[in-house]
Amino acid sequence: MKVWNGKPVKKWHSAMDQNGNKVGKIFYEDGTTEIVRGGNAAQLPWISDKNYKSLSGLYGSK
């Protein structure tokens, strides 16, 4: 994935919430991050740069 919502993406990490839904953390080239949940997260590619077993690990990732 190179672009998300019109912004260039550096990398992205993912995890599953307690209901089995994908949650993603997107790292943009400008240094900002975004947490993506729900229907938007389903649009993310299946393979991420790093996968976490817990949401706390995902939220704390750098």
N, CA, C and O atoms as a Tripos MOL2 file, in Angstrom:
@<TRIPOS>MOLECULE
protein
  248   247    62     0     0
PROTEIN
NO_CHARGES

@<TRIPOS>ATOM
      1 N           0.8510   -1.1710    0.0000 N.3       1 MET1
      2 CA          0.0000    0.0000    0.0000 C.3       1 MET1
      3 C           0.8950    1.2320    0.0000 C.2       1 MET1
      4 O           1.7960    1.3610    0.8280 O.2       1 MET1
      5 N           0.6370    2.1210   -0.9280 N.am      2 LYS2
      6 CA          1.4650    3.3090   -1.0400 C.3       2 LYS2
      7 C           0.7070    4.5920   -0.6970 C.2       2 LYS2
      8 O           1.3160    5.5860   -0.3020 O.2       2 LYS2
      9 N          -0.6280    4.5740   -0.8480 N.am      3 VAL3
     10 CA         -1.4390    5.7610   -0.5800 C.3       3 VAL3
     11 C          -2.7080    5.3380    0.1590 C.2       3 VAL3
     12 O          -3.3110    4.3180   -0.1750 O.2       3 VAL3
     13 N          -3.1130    6.1170    1.1580 N.am      4 TRP4
     14 CA         -4.3720    5.8850    1.8730 C.3       4 TRP4
     15 C          -5.0280    7.2360    2.0850 C.2       4 TRP4
     16 O          -4.4140    8.1400    2.6520 O.2       4 TRP4
     17 N          -6.2500    7.3860    1.6430 N.am      5 ASN5
     18 CA         -6.9850    8.6570    1.7410 C.3       5 ASN5
     19 C          -6.2050    9.8140    1.1210 C.2       5 ASN5
     20 O          -6.2420   10.9360    1.6270 O.2       5 ASN5
     21 N          -5.5110    9.5390    0.0400 N.am      6 GLY6
     22 CA         -4.7890   10.5810   -0.6760 C.3       6 GLY6
     23 C          -3.4620   10.9910   -0.0700 C.2       6 GLY6
     24 O          -2.8250   11.9200   -0.5680 O.2       6 GLY6
     25 N          -3.0220   10.3200    1.0020 N.am      7 LYS7
     26 CA         -1.7520   10.6560    1.6450 C.3       7 LYS7
     27 C          -0.7690    9.5000    1.4640 C.2       7 LYS7
     28 O          -1.1630    8.3390    1.5730 O.2       7 LYS7
     29 N           0.5100    9.7970    1.1900 N.am      8 PRO8
     30 CA          1.5050    8.7260    1.0350 C.3       8 PRO8
     31 C           1.7530    7.9870    2.3500 C.2       8 PRO8
     32 O           1.8930    8.6070    3.4040 O.2       8 PRO8
     33 N           1.8050    6.6640    2.2750 N.am      9 VAL9
     34 CA          1.9490    5.8040    3.4480 C.3       9 VAL9
     35 C           3.3700    5.2720    3.5390 C.2       9 VAL9
     36 O           3.9310    4.7950    2.5530 O.2       9 VAL9
     37 N           3.9460    5.3580    4.7310 N.am     10 LYS10
     38 CA          5.2790    4.8200    5.0060 C.3      10 LYS10
     39 C           5.1830    3.3280    5.3180 C.2      10 LYS10
     40 O           5.9090    2.5240    4.7330 O.2      10 LYS10
     41 N           4.2830    2.9520    6.2440 N.am     11 LYS11
     42 CA          4.0690    1.5550    6.6330 C.3      11 LYS11
     43 C           2.7370    1.4620    7.3480 C.2      11 LYS11
     44 O           2.1220    2.4760    7.6790 O.2      11 LYS11
     45 N           2.2920    0.2260    7.5840 N.am     12 TRP12
     46 CA          1.0840    0.0560    8.3840 C.3      12 TRP12
     47 C           1.1500   -1.2430    9.1380 C.2      12 TRP12
     48 O           1.7060   -2.2320    8.6610 O.2      12 TRP12
     49 N           0.5670   -1.2300   10.3420 N.am     13 HIS13
     50 CA          0.5340   -2.3950   11.2240 C.3      13 HIS13
     51 C          -0.9210   -2.7750   11.4600 C.2      13 HIS13
     52 O          -1.8190   -1.9500   11.2910 O.2      13 HIS13
     53 N          -1.1540   -4.0240   11.8500 N.am     14 SER14
     54 CA         -2.5290   -4.4570   12.0760 C.3      14 SER14
     55 C          -2.6430   -5.3780   13.2800 C.2      14 SER14
     56 O          -1.6530   -5.9220   13.7700 O.2      14 SER14
     57 N          -3.8780   -5.5370   13.7430 N.am     15 ALA15
     58 CA         -4.2240   -6.4600   14.8310 C.3      15 ALA15
     59 C          -5.7010   -6.7870   14.6680 C.2      15 ALA15
     60 O          -6.3880   -6.2050   13.8290 O.2      15 ALA15
     61 N          -6.1810   -7.7210   15.4760 N.am     16 MET16
     62 CA         -7.5980   -8.0610   15.4920 C.3      16 MET16
     63 C          -8.1620   -7.6470   16.8460 C.2      16 MET16
     64 O          -7.5130   -7.8430   17.8730 O.2      16 MET16
     65 N          -9.3690   -7.0740   16.8580 N.am     17 ASP17
     66 CA         -9.9910   -6.7320   18.1330 C.3      17 ASP17
     67 C         -10.6470   -7.9770   18.7330 C.2      17 ASP17
     68 O         -10.5660   -9.0580   18.1500 O.2      17 ASP17
     69 N         -11.2910   -7.8340   19.8840 N.am     18 GLN18
     70 CA        -11.8570   -8.9860   20.5900 C.3      18 GLN18
     71 C         -12.9880   -9.6570   19.8100 C.2      18 GLN18
     72 O         -13.3340  -10.8050   20.0910 O.2      18 GLN18
     73 N         -13.5650   -8.9570   18.8410 N.am     19 ASN19
     74 CA        -14.6320   -9.5260   18.0200 C.3      19 ASN19
     75 C         -14.1160  -10.1210   16.7170 C.2      19 ASN19
     76 O         -14.8990  -10.6090   15.9030 O.2      19 ASN19
     77 N         -12.8000  -10.0830   16.5150 N.am     20 GLY20
     78 CA        -12.2050  -10.6350   15.3060 C.3      20 GLY20
     79 C         -12.1830   -9.6830   14.1280 C.2      20 GLY20
     80 O         -11.9450  -10.1100   12.9980 O.2      20 GLY20
     81 N         -12.4280   -8.4030   14.3650 N.am     21 ASN21
     82 CA        -12.3880   -7.3990   13.3040 C.3      21 ASN21
     83 C         -10.9860   -6.8140   13.1830 C.2      21 ASN21
     84 O         -10.2890   -6.6320   14.1810 O.2      21 ASN21
     85 N         -10.5870   -6.5250   11.9610 N.am     22 LYS22
     86 CA         -9.2580   -5.9660   11.7260 C.3      22 LYS22
     87 C          -9.1920   -4.5150   12.1840 C.2      22 LYS22
     88 O         -10.1330   -3.7460   11.9900 O.2      22 LYS22
     89 N          -8.0720   -4.1540   12.7930 N.am     23 VAL23
     90 CA         -7.7730   -2.7750   13.1880 C.3      23 VAL23
     91 C          -6.3980   -2.4610   12.6230 C.2      23 VAL23
     92 O          -5.4770   -3.2650   12.7650 O.2      23 VAL23
     93 N          -6.2440   -1.3180   11.9910 N.am     24 GLY24
     94 CA         -4.9670   -0.9570   11.4050 C.3      24 GLY24
     95 C          -4.4440    0.3590   11.9480 C.2      24 GLY24
     96 O          -5.2150    1.2490   12.3060 O.2      24 GLY24
     97 N          -3.1320    0.4720   12.0060 N.am     25 LYS25
     98 CA         -2.4880    1.7390   12.3520 C.3      25 LYS25
     99 C          -1.6320    2.1140   11.1560 C.2      25 LYS25
    100 O          -0.7070    1.3890   10.7880 O.2      25 LYS25
    101 N          -1.9460    3.2470   10.5560 N.am     26 ILE26
    102 CA         -1.2640    3.6910    9.3460 C.3      26 ILE26
    103 C          -0.2760    4.7850    9.7040 C.2      26 ILE26
    104 O          -0.6170    5.7450   10.3950 O.2      26 ILE26
    105 N           0.9450    4.6320    9.2280 N.am     27 PHE27
    106 CA          2.0140    5.6120    9.4370 C.3      27 PHE27
    107 C           2.2240    6.3490    8.1170 C.2      27 PHE27
    108 O           2.6090    5.7470    7.1140 O.2      27 PHE27
    109 N           1.9670    7.6520    8.1280 N.am     28 TYR28
    110 CA          2.1280    8.4510    6.9230 C.3      28 TYR28
    111 C           3.5420    9.0060    6.8240 C.2      28 TYR28
    112 O           4.2540    9.1180    7.8220 O.2      28 TYR28
    113 N           3.9310    9.3510    5.6040 N.am     29 GLU29
    114 CA          5.2720    9.8980    5.3480 C.3      29 GLU29
    115 C           5.5120   11.2050    6.1030 C.2      29 GLU29
    116 O           6.6540   11.5190    6.4370 O.2      29 GLU29
    117 N           4.4580   11.9680    6.3750 N.am     30 ASP30
    118 CA          4.6260   13.2520    7.0710 C.3      30 ASP30
    119 C           4.7700   13.0980    8.5830 C.2      30 ASP30
    120 O           4.8610   14.0960    9.2980 O.2      30 ASP30
    121 N           4.7900   11.8440    9.0820 N.am     31 GLY31
    122 CA          5.0020   11.5930   10.5030 C.3      31 GLY31
    123 C           3.7270   11.4100   11.3130 C.2      31 GLY31
    124 O           3.7970   11.0860   12.4990 O.2      31 GLY31
    125 N           2.5690   11.6090   10.7050 N.am     32 THR32
    126 CA          1.3130   11.4110   11.4200 C.3      32 THR32
    127 C           0.8900    9.9440   11.3460 C.2      32 THR32
    128 O           1.3590    9.1890   10.4950 O.2      32 THR32
    129 N          -0.0040    9.5620   12.2530 N.am     33 THR33
    130 CA         -0.5400    8.1990   12.2600 C.3      33 THR33
    131 C          -2.0580    8.2650   12.3170 C.2      33 THR33
    132 O          -2.6370    9.2880   12.6800 O.2      33 THR33
    133 N          -2.6880    7.1590   11.9530 N.am     34 GLU34
    134 CA         -4.1410    7.0660   11.9900 C.3      34 GLU34
    135 C          -4.5280    5.6440   12.3650 C.2      34 GLU34
    136 O          -3.9640    4.6840   11.8400 O.2      34 GLU34
    137 N          -5.4920    5.5060   13.2750 N.am     35 ILE35
    138 CA         -6.0530    4.2040   13.6200 C.3      35 ILE35
    139 C          -7.2940    4.0090   12.7520 C.2      35 ILE35
    140 O          -8.1700    4.8730   12.7070 O.2      35 ILE35
    141 N          -7.3650    2.8800   12.0690 N.am     36 VAL36
    142 CA         -8.4750    2.5850   11.1700 C.3      36 VAL36
    143 C          -9.2060    1.3650   11.6930 C.2      36 VAL36
    144 O          -8.5900    0.3280   11.9410 O.2      36 VAL36
    145 N         -10.5210    1.4790   11.8630 N.am     37 ARG37
    146 CA        -11.3470    0.3840   12.3790 C.3      37 ARG37
    147 C         -12.5570    0.1980   11.4760 C.2      37 ARG37
    148 O         -12.8200    1.0100   10.5890 O.2      37 ARG37
    149 N         -13.2750   -0.8670   11.7140 N.am     38 GLY38
    150 CA        -14.5520   -1.0920   11.0450 C.3      38 GLY38
    151 C         -14.4150   -1.3310    9.5560 C.2      38 GLY38
    152 O         -13.4880   -2.0030    9.1040 O.2      38 GLY38
    153 N         -15.3550   -0.7690    8.7930 N.am     39 GLY39
    154 CA        -15.3920   -0.9760    7.3460 C.3      39 GLY39
    155 C         -14.1500   -0.4810    6.6330 C.2      39 GLY39
    156 O         -13.7140   -1.0870    5.6540 O.2      39 GLY39
    157 N         -13.5670    0.6230    7.1170 N.am     40 ASN40
    158 CA        -12.3470    1.1390    6.4930 C.3      40 ASN40
    159 C         -11.1900    0.1680    6.6510 C.2      40 ASN40
    160 O         -10.3860    0.0150    5.7320 O.2      40 ASN40
    161 N         -11.0910   -0.4890    7.7950 N.am     41 ALA41
    162 CA        -10.0050   -1.4410    8.0270 C.3      41 ALA41
    163 C         -10.1500   -2.6560    7.1160 C.2      41 ALA41
    164 O          -9.1510   -3.2650    6.7330 O.2      41 ALA41
    165 N         -11.3720   -3.0100    6.7700 N.am     42 ALA42
    166 CA        -11.5930   -4.1470    5.8730 C.3      42 ALA42
    167 C         -11.0370   -3.8660    4.4820 C.2      42 ALA42
    168 O         -10.7610   -4.8030    3.7320 O.2      42 ALA42
    169 N         -10.8700   -2.6050    4.1250 N.am     43 GLN43
    170 CA        -10.3250   -2.2290    2.8240 C.3      43 GLN43
    171 C          -8.8000   -2.2830    2.7850 C.2      43 GLN43
    172 O          -8.2050   -2.1980    1.7110 O.2      43 GLN43
    173 N          -8.1680   -2.4220    3.9450 N.am     44 LEU44
    174 CA         -6.7060   -2.4980    3.9910 C.3      44 LEU44
    175 C          -6.2340   -3.8170    3.3870 C.2      44 LEU44
    176 O          -6.9550   -4.8130    3.4450 O.2      44 LEU44
    177 N          -5.0410   -3.8400    2.8120 N.am     45 PRO45
    178 CA         -4.5030   -5.1020    2.2910 C.3      45 PRO45
    179 C          -4.4050   -6.1510    3.3970 C.2      45 PRO45
    180 O          -4.2360   -5.8080    4.5680 O.2      45 PRO45
    181 N          -4.5100   -7.4250    3.0310 N.am     46 TRP46
    182 CA         -4.4910   -8.5180    4.0070 C.3      46 TRP46
    183 C          -3.1570   -8.5880    4.7400 C.2      46 TRP46
    184 O          -3.1340   -8.8390    5.9450 O.2      46 TRP46
    185 N          -2.0530   -8.3720    4.0450 N.am     47 ILE47
    186 CA         -0.7130   -8.4890    4.6360 C.3      47 ILE47
    187 C          -0.2200   -7.1040    5.0540 C.2      47 ILE47
    188 O          -0.2070   -6.1720    4.2500 O.2      47 ILE47
    189 N           0.1840   -6.9800    6.3190 N.am     48 SER48
    190 CA          0.7000   -5.7100    6.8250 C.3      48 SER48
    191 C           2.2020   -5.8170    7.0640 C.2      48 SER48
    192 O           2.7780   -6.9020    6.9880 O.2      48 SER48
    193 N           2.8310   -4.6710    7.3570 N.am     49 ASP49
    194 CA          4.2610   -4.6620    7.6570 C.3      49 ASP49
    195 C           4.5510   -5.3730    8.9750 C.2      49 ASP49
    196 O           5.6190   -5.9650    9.1370 O.2      49 ASP49
    197 N           3.6090   -5.3200    9.9190 N.am     50 LYS50
    198 CA          3.7640   -6.0020   11.2000 C.3      50 LYS50
    199 C           2.3830   -6.2930   11.7600 C.2      50 LYS50
    200 O           1.4810   -5.4600   11.6690 O.2      50 LYS50
    201 N           2.2180   -7.4780   12.3410 N.am     51 ASN51
    202 CA          0.9370   -7.8750   12.9120 C.3      51 ASN51
    203 C           1.0930   -8.0660   14.4180 C.2      51 ASN51
    204 O           2.0550   -8.6890   14.8680 O.2      51 ASN51
    205 N           0.1620   -7.5410   15.1890 N.am     52 TYR52
    206 CA          0.1980   -7.6340   16.6460 C.3      52 TYR52
    207 C          -0.9090   -8.5510   17.1460 C.2      52 TYR52
    208 O          -1.9610   -8.6630   16.5170 O.2      52 TYR52
    209 N          -0.6690   -9.2060   18.2790 N.am     53 LYS53
    210 CA         -1.6660  -10.0850   18.8820 C.3      53 LYS53
    211 C          -2.6440   -9.3210   19.7530 C.2      53 LYS53
    212 O          -3.7220   -9.8290   20.0600 O.2      53 LYS53
    213 N          -2.2840   -8.1020   20.1600 N.am     54 SER54
    214 CA         -3.1640   -7.3150   21.0290 C.3      54 SER54
    215 C          -3.2930   -5.8900   20.5000 C.2      54 SER54
    216 O          -2.4070   -5.3840   19.8110 O.2      54 SER54
    217 N          -4.4000   -5.2640   20.8340 N.am     55 LEU55
    218 CA         -4.6000   -3.8700   20.4350 C.3      55 LEU55
    219 C          -3.6470   -2.9370   21.1620 C.2      55 LEU55
    220 O          -3.2220   -1.9280   20.6000 O.2      55 LEU55
    221 N          -3.3060   -3.2610   22.4070 N.am     56 SER56
    222 CA         -2.3780   -2.3960   23.1430 C.3      56 SER56
    223 C          -1.0070   -2.3860   22.4660 C.2      56 SER56
    224 O          -0.3450   -1.3490   22.4240 O.2      56 SER56
    225 N          -0.5840   -3.5170   21.9430 N.am     57 GLY57
    226 CA          0.6680   -3.5710   21.1960 C.3      57 GLY57
    227 C           0.5930   -2.7410   19.9320 C.2      57 GLY57
    228 O           1.5500   -2.0520   19.5780 O.2      57 GLY57
    229 N          -0.5450   -2.8030   19.2470 N.am     58 LEU58
    230 CA         -0.7450   -2.0200   18.0270 C.3      58 LEU58
    231 C          -0.7340   -0.5270   18.3380 C.2      58 LEU58
    232 O          -0.0460    0.2410   17.6660 O.2      58 LEU58
    233 N          -1.4920   -0.1120   19.3520 N.am     59 TYR59
    234 CA         -1.5800    1.3110   19.6870 C.3      59 TYR59
    235 C          -0.2250    1.8750   20.1040 C.2      59 TYR59
    236 O           0.0490    3.0480   19.8490 O.2      59 TYR59
    237 N           0.6190    1.0810   20.7330 N.am     60 GLY60
    238 CA          1.9280    1.5430   21.1750 C.3      60 GLY60
    239 C           3.0170    1.4160   20.1280 C.2      60 GLY60
    240 O           4.1540    1.8220   20.3720 O.2      60 GLY60
    241 N           2.6960    0.8630   18.9660 N.am     61 SER61
    242 CA          3.7230    0.6190   17.9470 C.3      61 SER61
    243 C           4.2470    1.9170   17.3600 C.2      61 SER61
    244 O           3.5540    2.9330   17.3060 O.2      61 SER61
    245 N           5.5060    1.8450   16.9210 N.am     62 LYS62
    246 CA          6.1730    3.0090   16.3180 C.3      62 LYS62
    247 C           6.7710    2.6230   14.9950 C.2      62 LYS62
    248 O           7.3770    3.4580   14.3250 O.2      62 LYS62
@<TRIPOS>BOND
     1     1     2 1
     2     2     3 1
     3     3     4 2
     4     3     5 am
     5     5     6 1
     6     6     7 1
     7     7     8 2
     8     7     9 am
     9     9    10 1
    10    10    11 1
    11    11    12 2
    12    11    13 am
    13    13    14 1
    14    14    15 1
    15    15    16 2
    16    15    17 am
    17    17    18 1
    18    18    19 1
    19    19    20 2
    20    19    21 am
    21    21    22 1
    22    22    23 1
    23    23    24 2
    24    23    25 am
    25    25    26 1
    26    26    27 1
    27    27    28 2
    28    27    29 am
    29    29    30 1
    30    30    31 1
    31    31    32 2
    32    31    33 am
    33    33    34 1
    34    34    35 1
    35    35    36 2
    36    35    37 am
    37    37    38 1
    38    38    39 1
    39    39    40 2
    40    39    41 am
    41    41    42 1
    42    42    43 1
    43    43    44 2
    44    43    45 am
    45    45    46 1
    46    46    47 1
    47    47    48 2
    48    47    49 am
    49    49    50 1
    50    50    51 1
    51    51    52 2
    52    51    53 am
    53    53    54 1
    54    54    55 1
    55    55    56 2
    56    55    57 am
    57    57    58 1
    58    58    59 1
    59    59    60 2
    60    59    61 am
    61    61    62 1
    62    62    63 1
    63    63    64 2
    64    63    65 am
    65    65    66 1
    66    66    67 1
    67    67    68 2
    68    67    69 am
    69    69    70 1
    70    70    71 1
    71    71    72 2
    72    71    73 am
    73    73    74 1
    74    74    75 1
    75    75    76 2
    76    75    77 am
    77    77    78 1
    78    78    79 1
    79    79    80 2
    80    79    81 am
    81    81    82 1
    82    82    83 1
    83    83    84 2
    84    83    85 am
    85    85    86 1
    86    86    87 1
    87    87    88 2
    88    87    89 am
    89    89    90 1
    90    90    91 1
    91    91    92 2
    92    91    93 am
    93    93    94 1
    94    94    95 1
    95    95    96 2
    96    95    97 am
    97    97    98 1
    98    98    99 1
    99    99   100 2
   100    99   101 am
   101   101   102 1
   102   102   103 1
   103   103   104 2
   104   103   105 am
   105   105   106 1
   106   106   107 1
   107   107   108 2
   108   107   109 am
   109   109   110 1
   110   110   111 1
   111   111   112 2
   112   111   113 am
   113   113   114 1
   114   114   115 1
   115   115   116 2
   116   115   117 am
   117   117   118 1
   118   118   119 1
   119   119   120 2
   120   119   121 am
   121   121   122 1
   122   122   123 1
   123   123   124 2
   124   123   125 am
   125   125   126 1
   126   126   127 1
   127   127   128 2
   128   127   129 am
   129   129   130 1
   130   130   131 1
   131   131   132 2
   132   131   133 am
   133   133   134 1
   134   134   135 1
   135   135   136 2
   136   135   137 am
   137   137   138 1
   138   138   139 1
   139   139   140 2
   140   139   141 am
   141   141   142 1
   142   142   143 1
   143   143   144 2
   144   143   145 am
   145   145   146 1
   146   146   147 1
   147   147   148 2
   148   147   149 am
   149   149   150 1
   150   150   151 1
   151   151   152 2
   152   151   153 am
   153   153   154 1
   154   154   155 1
   155   155   156 2
   156   155   157 am
   157   157   158 1
   158   158   159 1
   159   159   160 2
   160   159   161 am
   161   161   162 1
   162   162   163 1
   163   163   164 2
   164   163   165 am
   165   165   166 1
   166   166   167 1
   167   167   168 2
   168   167   169 am
   169   169   170 1
   170   170   171 1
   171   171   172 2
   172   171   173 am
   173   173   174 1
   174   174   175 1
   175   175   176 2
   176   175   177 am
   177   177   178 1
   178   178   179 1
   179   179   180 2
   180   179   181 am
   181   181   182 1
   182   182   183 1
   183   183   184 2
   184   183   185 am
   185   185   186 1
   186   186   187 1
   187   187   188 2
   188   187   189 am
   189   189   190 1
   190   190   191 1
   191   191   192 2
   192   191   193 am
   193   193   194 1
   194   194   195 1
   195   195   196 2
   196   195   197 am
   197   197   198 1
   198   198   199 1
   199   199   200 2
   200   199   201 am
   201   201   202 1
   202   202   203 1
   203   203   204 2
   204   203   205 am
   205   205   206 1
   206   206   207 1
   207   207   208 2
   208   207   209 am
   209   209   210 1
   210   210   211 1
   211   211   212 2
   212   211   213 am
   213   213   214 1
   214   214   215 1
   215   215   216 2
   216   215   217 am
   217   217   218 1
   218   218   219 1
   219   219   220 2
   220   219   221 am
   221   221   222 1
   222   222   223 1
   223   223   224 2
   224   223   225 am
   225   225   226 1
   226   226   227 1
   227   227   228 2
   228   227   229 am
   229   229   230 1
   230   230   231 1
   231   231   232 2
   232   231   233 am
   233   233   234 1
   234   234   235 1
   235   235   236 2
   236   235   237 am
   237   237   238 1
   238   238   239 1
   239   239   240 2
   240   239   241 am
   241   241   242 1
   242   242   243 1
   243   243   244 2
   244   243   245 am
   245   245   246 1
   246   246   247 1
   247   247   248 2
@<TRIPOS>SUBSTRUCTURE
     1 MET1         2 RESIDUE 1 A MET
     2 LYS2         6 RESIDUE 1 A LYS
     3 VAL3        10 RESIDUE 1 A VAL
     4 TRP4        14 RESIDUE 1 A TRP
     5 ASN5        18 RESIDUE 1 A ASN
     6 GLY6        22 RESIDUE 1 A GLY
     7 LYS7        26 RESIDUE 1 A LYS
     8 PRO8        30 RESIDUE 1 A PRO
     9 VAL9        34 RESIDUE 1 A VAL
    10 LYS10       38 RESIDUE 1 A LYS
    11 LYS11       42 RESIDUE 1 A LYS
    12 TRP12       46 RESIDUE 1 A TRP
    13 HIS13       50 RESIDUE 1 A HIS
    14 SER14       54 RESIDUE 1 A SER
    15 ALA15       58 RESIDUE 1 A ALA
    16 MET16       62 RESIDUE 1 A MET
    17 ASP17       66 RESIDUE 1 A ASP
    18 GLN18       70 RESIDUE 1 A GLN
    19 ASN19       74 RESIDUE 1 A ASN
    20 GLY20       78 RESIDUE 1 A GLY
    21 ASN21       82 RESIDUE 1 A ASN
    22 LYS22       86 RESIDUE 1 A LYS
    23 VAL23       90 RESIDUE 1 A VAL
    24 GLY24       94 RESIDUE 1 A GLY
    25 LYS25       98 RESIDUE 1 A LYS
    26 ILE26      102 RESIDUE 1 A ILE
    27 PHE27      106 RESIDUE 1 A PHE
    28 TYR28      110 RESIDUE 1 A TYR
    29 GLU29      114 RESIDUE 1 A GLU
    30 ASP30      118 RESIDUE 1 A ASP
    31 GLY31      122 RESIDUE 1 A GLY
    32 THR32      126 RESIDUE 1 A THR
    33 THR33      130 RESIDUE 1 A THR
    34 GLU34      134 RESIDUE 1 A GLU
    35 ILE35      138 RESIDUE 1 A ILE
    36 VAL36      142 RESIDUE 1 A VAL
    37 ARG37      146 RESIDUE 1 A ARG
    38 GLY38      150 RESIDUE 1 A GLY
    39 GLY39      154 RESIDUE 1 A GLY
    40 ASN40      158 RESIDUE 1 A ASN
    41 ALA41      162 RESIDUE 1 A ALA
    42 ALA42      166 RESIDUE 1 A ALA
    43 GLN43      170 RESIDUE 1 A GLN
    44 LEU44      174 RESIDUE 1 A LEU
    45 PRO45      178 RESIDUE 1 A PRO
    46 TRP46      182 RESIDUE 1 A TRP
    47 ILE47      186 RESIDUE 1 A ILE
    48 SER48      190 RESIDUE 1 A SER
    49 ASP49      194 RESIDUE 1 A ASP
    50 LYS50      198 RESIDUE 1 A LYS
    51 ASN51      202 RESIDUE 1 A ASN
    52 TYR52      206 RESIDUE 1 A TYR
    53 LYS53      210 RESIDUE 1 A LYS
    54 SER54      214 RESIDUE 1 A SER
    55 LEU55      218 RESIDUE 1 A LEU
    56 SER56      222 RESIDUE 1 A SER
    57 GLY57      226 RESIDUE 1 A GLY
    58 LEU58      230 RESIDUE 1 A LEU
    59 TYR59      234 RESIDUE 1 A TYR
    60 GLY60      238 RESIDUE 1 A GLY
    61 SER61      242 RESIDUE 1 A SER
    62 LYS62      246 RESIDUE 1 A LYS
